[in-house]
């Protein structure tokens, strides 16, 4: 039975006429959208850019009567192109998550016990400042370290520099893309950027090494991937698991884990011996070809077959496919590259393959980033630290983002000097740095742990003082400068006022700076004042930017090598380094060399991990909208192995690693889509924070099982795919 009523009678029935439309902000989004369709309410659209992951896609927020009811992609933004992924669409779920941090908190119990009292901002800021000043007086400012990720870095990095510490750690380097960037910098003199400058949309052949496009959901690249598939580009996916990308590929190479280097070196050898390399390109732009050819001559396809478990004929076939379609071949370097501890050299091998094919700086390969830039503003110089930074360790090519585990070790050992305070913003260290036992040991030794975040993540709930940052939909942040094919600038601006007692990161940094005696490093009253000044100095209309969200600077695109657009290689020789004298001078192999890695013992599986299309690591597992789509992770196990062990799809198992660490129960996904020697799970689940009511106790924590890690001696990256697990059947059922 259905009933009909007029708009007036419906309003009377719901009490809205007498109560007024002001209360509609508390009503369901469906009603607000219906009311807008009926002409009762008017929607506004405000451009901003997303922070549900690091892609920073331009978004348009639809707001009705003070409530964000929908997020859409901004057509003007090159990373979005009018579309958002599932995570981007779930941004309102973060905004309205009932579990988000609402007020400053000060710890009243033992660290990690979870006992807190609500505090005013003045009390919480004073608490942190008093203890930071005490550490500075007793040990020096270098004894405080900043761990950070994302746009909060723009505020808290200057604060910590002004305070006087050089010790900065970003998991995005040592636990993610650091080895990749270093490997390409040693080869070409620069990294590949973020987003990566891959010209997939114009490729004839695309090769993916464990890069899970379609699951990591890097928006613009997934769009390019889809378009390239539709155009008929040949995709080759090298992965022990039949991923979503493999499902769209022409060739799936189910490689034995840890042998990727063997495959790449064999391809390099074949391309050289069969004369498939770009002689003109190598002659004009590269050094060390003869040394390379000599070094890889032993890596035959027959040898590689034994190492990789891939047929020699197929290895040759793909090498010929790449050679015949060069230079329009995209060798995607991936992003998360900390696998086995020789990751810089693996990426070096990828770069050398790109160079031989002539694809770096060429259409369909890797394009040249815009040469356009904005002038750097002047700022007050930061104090010179009296002690050397620890964050680079003894790794000659460690990046400025720091080697996180070096800081952790110094915290535990007090060597070469004590680290007594951690300031953590925008990163969940318990879910990002390997060997959680060491992280917990370091945290217990601290005099102070300060956390700034939107949600009560595992690490946040160990802090002595917690500052609730408002979401990206409630704040201004630094302008995002894009250096893709063209120069772009994007604005993040609040689409509604901050909820509860949360504050933007810039305000927290400025107010804490005042109390630390470094307030003059924040000489503006509001962040918008700073943004307006910056736009004025760049010759950009701030009002236009507010309206459009993103502005592309004209005539800043020249993405391919031509006679008049020659590449610049900022290497030691000024050319592509096929043979790296810089590595040799530092005691490393100048040409990548294959090293065998340990294999799982009988009954063991190598643990590999990845991402879900609807989640960003541990940061979205509690999001009400995204949790509903994927509430817990699963463990992929080969069907033959499952039958041998008497395991059934949907059963629960626990994973026990080589050091005896046991996971929470995790649901089995029995499938033919994975090799027999490994298991796979999505990263970021198994939270220990009881404040995350959706995520707590759901799924298993892969990071807890990563007790071993192989440190790359070149840059300090932590190879984390070196752990092995056994499966134990649990009583729990689906």
C-alpha positions in Angstrom: 0.0 0.0 0.0 1.3 3.5 -0.9 0.2 6.8 0.3 0.5 10.2 -1.3 0.7 13.6 0.3 1.3 17.1 -0.8 4.5 19.0 0.0 2.5 21.1 2.5 0.9 18.2 4.3 4.3 16.4 4.5 5.9 19.4 6.1 3.0 19.8 8.5 3.3 16.1 9.4 7.0 16.3 10.1 6.6 19.5 12.2 8.9 21.5 9.9 6.5 24.4 9.4 6.2 25.2 13.0 9.8 24.3 13.9 11.4 26.1 11.0 13.8 24.8 8.4 16.8 25.4 10.6 16.5 21.9 12.1 16.8 20.3 8.6 20.6 20.1 9.1 19.9 17.2 11.5 17.7 15.3 9.1 18.9 12.6 6.7 20.7 13.5 3.5 17.9 11.9 1.4 15.4 14.3 2.9 17.6 17.3 2.3 18.1 16.3 -1.3 14.4 15.7 -1.7 13.7 19.2 -0.2 16.2 20.7 -2.7 14.4 19.0 -5.6 11.1 20.4 -4.4 12.6 23.9 -4.3 12.3 24.3 -0.6 16.0 24.4 0.1 18.9 25.7 -2.0 22.2 23.9 -2.4 25.6 25.6 -2.6 28.7 24.1 -4.2 32.2 24.9 -2.7 35.4 23.7 -4.4 38.2 22.2 -2.3 40.5 19.3 -2.6 40.2 15.9 -1.0 42.4 14.3 1.7 40.9 10.8 1.9 44.2 9.8 0.3 47.4 11.6 -0.9 46.1 12.1 -4.5 44.5 15.4 -3.5 41.7 15.3 -6.1 39.7 18.4 -6.6 36.2 18.1 -5.1 33.0 20.0 -5.2 31.1 19.9 -1.9 27.3 20.1 -2.1 26.0 21.7 1.0 22.3 22.1 1.9 21.3 24.1 5.0 24.8 23.7 6.5 25.2 19.9 5.9 27.5 18.3 3.3 25.2 15.9 1.4 27.4 15.0 -1.5 30.9 15.3 -2.9 31.7 15.3 -6.6 34.9 15.5 -8.6 36.0 18.9 -9.9 36.3 18.8 -13.7 38.9 21.5 -13.5 41.3 19.4 -11.5 43.8 17.1 -13.4 43.7 14.5 -10.6 39.9 14.3 -10.5 38.6 15.2 -14.0 35.1 15.4 -12.6 35.3 12.1 -10.8 36.0 10.9 -7.2 36.8 7.4 -6.1 34.8 5.6 -3.4 37.1 7.0 -0.7 36.6 10.5 -2.0 32.8 10.0 -2.1 33.1 8.9 1.5 34.6 12.2 2.7 31.3 13.2 4.4 31.6 9.9 6.4 34.8 11.2 7.9 33.2 14.6 8.6 30.2 13.1 10.4 31.9 10.1 12.0 30.5 10.0 15.5 33.9 8.6 16.8 36.0 11.5 15.6 38.0 13.5 18.1 35.9 16.4 19.4 37.8 18.1 22.2 41.4 18.4 23.4 42.4 15.5 25.7 45.1 15.1 28.4 46.2 11.7 29.6 45.4 10.9 33.2 46.6 7.3 33.4 49.5 5.2 32.2 50.5 5.7 28.6 48.3 3.5 26.4 45.8 2.9 29.2 43.2 5.1 27.4 42.3 7.3 30.4 41.8 10.9 29.4 40.2 14.0 30.6 38.7 16.7 28.5 40.6 19.9 28.4 40.2 23.4 27.1 42.5 24.4 24.2 44.4 26.8 26.5 45.0 24.0 29.0 46.1 21.4 26.4 48.3 23.8 24.5 49.9 25.0 27.8 50.5 21.3 28.8 52.3 20.6 25.6 54.3 23.8 25.5 55.5 23.4 29.1 56.8 19.9 28.5 58.3 20.7 25.1 60.2 23.6 26.7 61.3 21.4 29.5 62.8 18.9 27.1 64.4 21.7 25.2 66.1 23.1 28.3 67.2 19.7 29.6 68.3 17.9 26.4 68.1 20.4 23.6 65.5 20.9 20.9 67.0 18.1 18.8 65.6 15.6 21.4 62.1 16.1 20.0 61.2 14.3 16.7 58.3 15.0 14.3 56.5 12.2 12.6 54.1 13.4 9.9 52.2 12.8 6.7 49.9 14.7 4.5 48.9 18.4 4.6 49.4 18.8 8.3 53.1 18.7 7.5 52.8 22.2 6.0 52.0 23.5 9.5 53.9 21.3 11.9 57.2 21.0 10.0 57.8 24.8 10.2 56.8 24.7 13.9 59.4 22.0 14.7 62.1 23.7 12.6 61.4 26.9 14.5 61.5 25.0 17.8 65.0 23.8 16.7 64.9 20.1 15.8 66.1 18.6 12.5 64.7 15.2 13.3 61.8 14.6 11.0 60.4 11.1 10.0 57.9 10.5 7.3 56.8 6.9 6.8 56.0 7.9 3.2 59.8 7.6 2.6 61.3 4.7 4.5 58.1 2.6 4.5 56.7 3.5 1.1 58.2 5.2 -2.0 61.6 6.2 -0.8 63.6 3.5 -2.6 61.7 4.1 -5.8 62.5 7.8 -5.7 66.1 7.3 -4.9 66.5 4.6 -7.6 65.1 6.9 -10.3 67.1 9.9 -9.0 70.3 7.9 -9.3 69.4 6.9 -12.8 67.7 10.0 -14.3 68.6 12.7 -11.7 65.0 13.1 -10.6 62.1 11.0 -9.3 58.8 10.4 -11.1 56.7 12.7 -9.0 53.4 12.3 -7.1 51.1 11.6 -8.9 53.6 9.7 -11.1 54.3 11.1 -14.5 53.3 8.0 -16.4 51.8 8.6 -19.9 49.6 5.5 -19.8 46.9 7.0 -21.8 49.2 7.1 -24.8 51.0 3.8 -24.2 51.0 0.9 -26.5 52.4 -1.4 -23.8 52.0 -1.0 -20.0 54.0 -3.1 -17.6 52.9 -3.2 -13.9 55.1 -4.8 -11.2 52.7 -5.4 -8.3 51.1 -2.1 -8.8 47.4 -2.7 -8.0 45.7 -0.2 -10.2 42.0 -0.6 -9.6 42.6 -1.5 -6.0 44.8 1.4 -4.9 42.4 3.7 -6.8 44.7 6.5 -7.7 42.0 8.4 -9.4 43.5 9.9 -12.6 45.7 6.8 -13.2 42.8 4.5 -12.9 41.0 6.7 -15.5 44.1 6.5 -17.7 44.3 2.7 -17.1 40.6 2.3 -18.2 41.1 4.5 -21.3 44.3 2.6 -22.3 42.5 -0.7 -21.9 39.7 0.6 -24.1 42.1 1.8 -26.7 43.7 -1.6 -27.0 47.0 -1.0 -25.2 48.7 -4.3 -24.2 49.0 -4.7 -20.4 51.5 -7.0 -18.8 51.0 -7.5 -15.0 53.8 -9.1 -13.0 52.2 -10.2 -9.7 52.0 -13.4 -7.7 48.3 -12.6 -7.3 45.7 -12.2 -10.0 44.8 -8.7 -9.1 42.0 -6.5 -10.6 44.7 -5.1 -12.9 45.7 -8.6 -13.9 42.0 -9.3 -14.8 42.2 -6.5 -17.4 45.6 -7.5 -18.7 46.7 -9.4 -21.9 49.4 -11.2 -19.9 49.6 -12.1 -16.3 53.0 -13.2 -15.1 52.5 -15.0 -11.7 56.1 -14.4 -10.6 57.7 -16.1 -7.6 57.7 -13.4 -4.9 61.1 -11.7 -4.4 62.4 -12.5 -7.9 61.3 -9.4 -9.8 64.9 -8.2 -10.2 65.7 -11.5 -12.0 62.9 -10.8 -14.5 63.9 -7.2 -15.2 67.6 -8.0 -15.6 66.7 -10.8 -18.1 64.6 -8.4 -20.0 67.5 -5.9 -20.1 69.8 -8.6 -21.4 67.4 -9.8 -24.1 66.7 -6.2 -25.3 70.4 -5.5 -25.6 71.4 -8.8 -27.3 68.5 -8.7 -29.8 69.2 -5.0 -30.6 65.8 -3.9 -29.4 67.1 -0.9 -27.5 66.9 2.7 -28.8 70.5 3.3 -30.0 70.0 6.9 -30.9 68.5 7.7 -27.5 71.1 5.8 -25.6 73.9 7.4 -27.6 72.6 10.9 -27.0 71.5 10.7 -23.3 73.1 7.8 -21.5 76.4 6.7 -20.0 77.7 3.2 -19.2 76.0 1.1 -21.9 79.0 -1.2 -22.4 79.4 -1.7 -18.6 75.7 -2.5 -18.4 75.8 -5.0 -21.3 78.7 -6.8 -19.7 77.1 -6.9 -16.2 73.7 -8.4 -17.4 75.1 -10.9 -19.9 74.7 -13.7 -17.4 71.0 -13.1 -16.9 69.6 -15.3 -19.6 65.9 -16.1 -20.0 66.7 -19.7 -19.1 68.3 -18.6 -15.9 65.4 -16.3 -15.1 62.9 -19.1 -15.6 64.5 -21.0 -12.8 64.4 -18.0 -10.5 61.0 -16.5 -11.3 59.0 -19.7 -12.1 58.0 -18.0 -15.5 58.6 -19.8 -18.8 61.7 -18.6 -20.6 59.7 -18.3 -23.9 57.2 -16.0 -22.2 60.0 -13.8 -20.8 61.5 -13.5 -24.3 58.0 -12.8 -25.8 57.4 -9.9 -23.5 60.8 -8.4 -24.0 60.2 -8.4 -27.8 56.8 -6.9 -27.3 58.3 -4.0 -25.4 61.1 -3.5 -27.8 58.9 -3.5 -30.9 56.5 -0.9 -29.3 59.1 1.4 -27.8 59.2 4.2 -26.9 55.5 4.1 -26.2 56.0 1.6 -23.3 55.1 2.5 -19.8 57.1 0.7 -17.2 55.1 1.8 -14.1 57.5 2.0 -11.1 54.7 1.6 -8.6 54.5 3.5 -5.4 55.0 1.3 -2.3 58.4 -0.1 -3.1 59.8 -1.3 0.3 59.7 -5.0 -0.4 63.0 -7.0 0.1 65.8 -4.6 1.1 67.4 -4.2 -2.3 64.6 -2.0 -3.5 66.7 0.9 -4.7 68.5 -1.4 -7.1 65.2 -3.0 -8.3 63.9 0.5 -9.2 67.3 1.3 -10.8 66.8 -1.8 -13.0 63.3 -0.5 -13.9 64.8 2.9 -14.8 67.5 1.3 -16.9 64.8 -0.7 -18.8 62.9 2.6 -19.4 66.1 4.2 -20.7 66.9 1.3 -23.1 63.4 1.5 -24.5 63.8 5.3 -24.9 60.6 5.8 -22.9 61.7 8.4 -20.3 60.5 11.7 -21.6 58.7 10.2 -24.6 55.0 9.9 -25.5 53.4 6.8 -24.1 56.3 6.3 -21.6 57.1 8.8 -18.9 56.5 12.4 -19.6 58.5 15.4 -18.6 57.0 17.4 -15.7 56.2 21.1 -16.3 59.1 23.5 -16.1 56.7 26.1 -14.9 57.1 27.2 -11.3 56.0 29.8 -8.8 58.5 32.1 -7.0 59.5 31.1 -3.5 58.4 33.4 -0.8 60.8 34.8 1.8 60.6 33.6 5.4 62.5 34.1 8.6 65.5 31.7 8.7 65.2 28.8 11.1 67.7 28.3 13.9 70.7 26.1 13.1 70.6 22.8 15.1 73.5 22.3 17.5 73.4 18.5 16.9 73.4 16.6 13.7 70.1 15.1 12.5 69.5 11.5 13.3 66.9 11.0 10.7 69.2 10.1 7.8 71.1 7.4 9.7 74.1 5.9 8.0 72.4 5.7 4.7 74.2 7.8 2.1 71.1 8.4 -0.1 68.4 8.7 2.6 65.9 11.4 1.7 65.0 14.6 3.6 61.8 12.9 4.7 63.9 10.9 7.1 64.4 7.3 8.1 61.7 6.7 10.7 63.2 3.5 12.3 66.5 5.4 13.0 64.7 7.9 15.1 62.8 5.0 16.9 66.1 3.2 17.6 67.6 6.4 19.0 64.6 6.8 21.3 65.1 3.3 22.7 68.9 3.5 23.1 69.5 7.2 23.8 72.3 7.0 21.2 73.9 9.0 19.8 71.8 11.4 21.9 68.4 11.0 23.6 65.0 11.5 21.8 62.6 12.4 24.6 59.5 13.7 22.7 57.5 12.7 19.7 55.1 15.0 17.8 52.9 13.0 15.6 50.5 14.5 13.0 48.5 12.7 10.3 50.2 9.3 10.6 49.4 6.2 12.5 52.9 4.8 13.4 51.5 1.6 14.8 50.2 0.7 11.4 53.1 2.1 9.3 56.4 1.2 10.9 57.5 -2.5 11.0 58.0 -4.3 14.3 55.3 -2.8 16.6 57.2 -4.1 19.6 60.0 -1.7 19.0 57.6 1.2 18.4 55.9 0.4 21.7 59.2 0.2 23.5 60.2 3.6 22.1 56.9 5.2 23.1 57.2 3.9 26.7 60.6 5.7 27.0 59.3 9.1 25.9 58.8 12.1 28.3 56.1 13.4 25.9 54.0 12.2 23.0 51.8 14.8 21.3 49.3 13.7 18.7 47.3 15.8 16.2 44.6 14.0 14.2 41.0 13.9 13.2 40.4 10.3 14.5 41.4 8.4 17.6 43.8 6.0 15.9 46.0 3.4 17.7 49.0 5.8 18.0 46.8 8.8 18.9 45.4 6.9 21.9 48.9 6.5 23.4 49.6 10.2 23.4 49.9 12.4 26.5 48.0 15.2 24.9 45.7 15.0 21.9 44.8 17.9 19.7 41.6 17.3 17.6 42.2 18.6 14.1 39.1 19.4 12.1 38.6 17.5 8.8 39.7 18.8 5.4 36.1 19.9 4.7 36.3 22.4 7.6 39.7 24.1 7.1 42.1 26.0 4.9 45.5 24.4 4.1 48.5 25.2 2.0 47.9 25.7 -1.7 48.5 22.5 -3.6 50.9 23.1 -6.5 50.6 20.4 -9.3 53.6 19.8 -11.5 52.2 17.3 -14.0 52.1 18.2 -17.7 51.0 21.7 -16.7 51.5 23.9 -13.7 48.4 24.0 -11.5 47.4 25.5 -8.2 44.5 24.2 -6.1 42.8 25.7 -3.0 41.5 23.9 0.0 38.9 25.9 1.8 36.3 25.1 4.5 32.9 24.1 3.1 31.3 24.3 6.6 32.5 25.6 9.9 34.6 23.3 12.2 32.4 21.0 14.3 32.7 20.4 18.0 35.9 22.0 19.5 38.1 20.8 16.6 40.6 23.3 15.1 42.5 23.5 11.8 46.2 22.4 11.9 47.4 25.9 11.0 45.6 27.3 14.1 47.1 24.6 16.3 50.6 25.3 15.0 50.3 29.0 15.4 48.9 28.9 18.9 51.4 26.3 20.1 54.1 28.4 18.4 53.2 31.4 20.5 53.6 29.4 23.7 57.0 28.0 22.5 58.3 31.5 21.9 58.3 31.1 18.1 55.1 32.9 17.2 56.9 35.2 14.8 57.2 32.3 12.4 53.4 32.6 11.9 53.0 36.3 11.1 49.4 36.1 9.8 46.1 36.3 11.7 44.3 33.7 9.6 45.5 31.2 7.1 43.3 32.7 4.4 45.2 35.9 4.9 48.4 34.0 4.1 46.8 32.4 1.0 45.6 35.7 -0.4 49.1 37.1 0.0 50.7 34.1 -1.7 48.2 34.3 -4.6 49.0 38.0 -5.0 52.7 37.3 -5.2 52.1 34.6 -7.8 49.8 36.8 -9.9 46.8 34.6 -9.3 43.3 35.9 -8.6 42.3 34.5 -5.2 38.6 35.1 -5.9 38.9 33.1 -9.1 40.6 30.3 -7.2 37.9 30.3 -4.6 35.3 29.9 -7.3 37.1 27.4 -9.5 39.1 25.4 -6.9 41.9 24.8 -9.4 43.6 27.0 -11.9 45.9 25.7 -14.7 48.6 28.1 -15.7 48.6 28.4 -19.5 51.6 27.7 -21.7 53.4 25.6 -19.0 53.2 22.2 -20.7 55.9 20.7 -22.9 55.9 17.0 -21.8 58.0 15.2 -24.5 61.5 15.4 -25.7 61.9 17.3 -29.0 64.7 19.1 -30.8 63.7 22.2 -28.9 62.8 20.6 -25.6 65.8 18.7 -24.6 65.8 16.8 -21.2 67.9 17.8 -18.3 69.4 14.9 -16.2 70.6 16.1 -12.8 72.9 13.2 -12.3 76.6 13.5 -11.6 77.4 13.0 -15.3 74.5 15.1 -16.6 73.3 11.9 -18.4 71.2 8.9 -17.7 73.3 6.7 -15.4 73.1 3.1 -16.7 76.3 2.6 -14.7 76.3 4.7 -11.5 79.7 5.9 -10.5 78.0 7.6 -7.6 76.9 4.2 -6.2 80.3 2.7 -6.8 82.0 5.5 -4.9 79.8 4.7 -2.0 80.5 1.0 -2.1 77.4 -0.3 -3.9 77.0 -2.1 -7.2 77.1 0.4 -10.0 74.8 -1.8 -12.1 72.0 -3.7 -10.3 72.8 -7.3 -9.5 70.4 -10.1 -8.6 70.4 -11.4 -5.0 68.4 -14.4 -3.9 66.1 -14.0 -1.0 64.9 -16.6 1.5 61.9 -18.7 0.5 59.2 -20.0 2.9 59.8 -23.3 4.6 57.4 -26.2 4.3 54.0 -25.2 5.6 54.8 -21.5 5.5 53.7 -18.8 3.1 55.2 -15.4 2.3 53.0 -12.6 3.6 52.2 -10.0 1.0 49.7 -7.2 1.4 48.0 -4.4 -0.5 45.0 -2.2 -0.6 41.2 -2.1 -1.0 39.6 0.2 -3.5 37.5 1.7 -0.7 40.1 2.2 2.0 43.2 4.2 2.6 45.3 2.1 4.9 44.0 2.3 8.5 42.7 5.8 8.1 39.3 4.9 6.7 38.4 1.5 8.2 36.1 3.3 10.8 34.4 5.5 8.2 30.7 4.7 8.4 30.2 4.8 4.7 33.3 2.9 3.7 33.2 0.4 6.6 29.8 -0.7 5.3 31.4 -1.5 1.9 34.4 -3.4 3.3 34.2 -4.0 7.0 37.0 -6.5 7.4 40.0 -7.9 5.4 40.4 -11.4 4.2 43.4 -13.7 3.7 43.8 -15.0 0.2 45.0 -18.6 0.1 45.5 -20.8 -3.0 42.7 -23.3 -3.5 45.0 -26.3 -3.7 46.8 -25.4 -0.5 43.4 -24.9 1.2 42.2 -28.3 0.2 45.5 -29.9 1.5 44.9 -28.1 4.9 41.2 -28.9 5.1 40.3 -25.2 5.0 37.0 -23.9 3.6 36.2 -20.6 2.0 34.7 -18.3 4.7 36.4 -20.1 7.6 38.4 -18.1 10.0 42.1 -18.6 10.5 44.9 -17.0 12.5 48.3 -16.2 11.0 51.4 -17.1 13.1 54.6 -15.6 11.8 58.2 -16.9 11.9 58.7 -15.1 15.3 55.6 -16.7 16.9 53.4 -13.5 16.7 49.8 -14.5 16.2 47.1 -12.4 14.4 43.5 -11.9 15.2 41.1 -14.3 13.4 40.8 -13.4 9.7 38.3 -14.7 7.1 39.6 -17.1 4.4 39.3 -16.3 0.8 40.0 -19.5 -1.0 40.9 -18.8 -4.6 42.9 -19.9 -7.7 44.0 -16.3 -8.1 47.1 -16.5 -6.0 50.3 -18.6 -6.1 50.7 -21.5 -3.6 53.8 -20.0 -1.9 52.2 -16.8 -0.6 49.1 -15.4 1.1 47.6 -11.9 0.6 45.7 -9.5 2.8 44.6 -5.9 2.7 46.6 -3.6 4.9 45.2 -1.4 7.7 42.8 -3.6 9.7 42.9 -5.0 13.2 42.9 -1.7 15.1 43.5 -1.8 18.8 41.8 1.6 19.5 38.5 0.9 21.2 37.4 4.4 20.4 37.0 3.3 16.8 33.8 1.5 17.3 33.2 0.3 13.7 36.8 -0.8 13.1 37.8 -2.2 16.6 38.3 -6.0 16.4 37.6 -6.2 12.7 40.0 -8.2 10.6 43.7 -8.9 11.2 46.6 -6.5 11.4 49.3 -7.3 8.8 51.6 -4.8 10.3 51.6 -6.7 13.6 53.0 -9.7 11.7 55.8 -7.7 10.1 58.3 -8.2 12.9 61.2 -8.7 10.4 62.3 -6.1 7.9 65.3 -5.9 5.5 66.8 -2.4 5.5 68.0 -1.1 2.1 71.6 -0.1 2.7 71.4 2.7 0.1 68.5 4.7 1.5 67.3 3.1 4.7 63.9 1.8 3.3 62.4 -1.1 5.3 61.7 -4.1 3.1 58.6 -5.7 4.7 57.8 -8.6 2.4 60.3 -10.8 4.2 57.9 -12.3 6.7 56.5 -15.8 6.6 53.3 -17.1 8.2 51.5 -20.4 9.0 47.7 -20.8 9.1 45.8 -22.0 12.2 42.2 -22.8 11.9 39.9 -21.0 14.3 36.5 -21.9 15.7 34.9 -18.7 14.6 32.8 -19.0 11.4 31.4 -16.4 8.9 
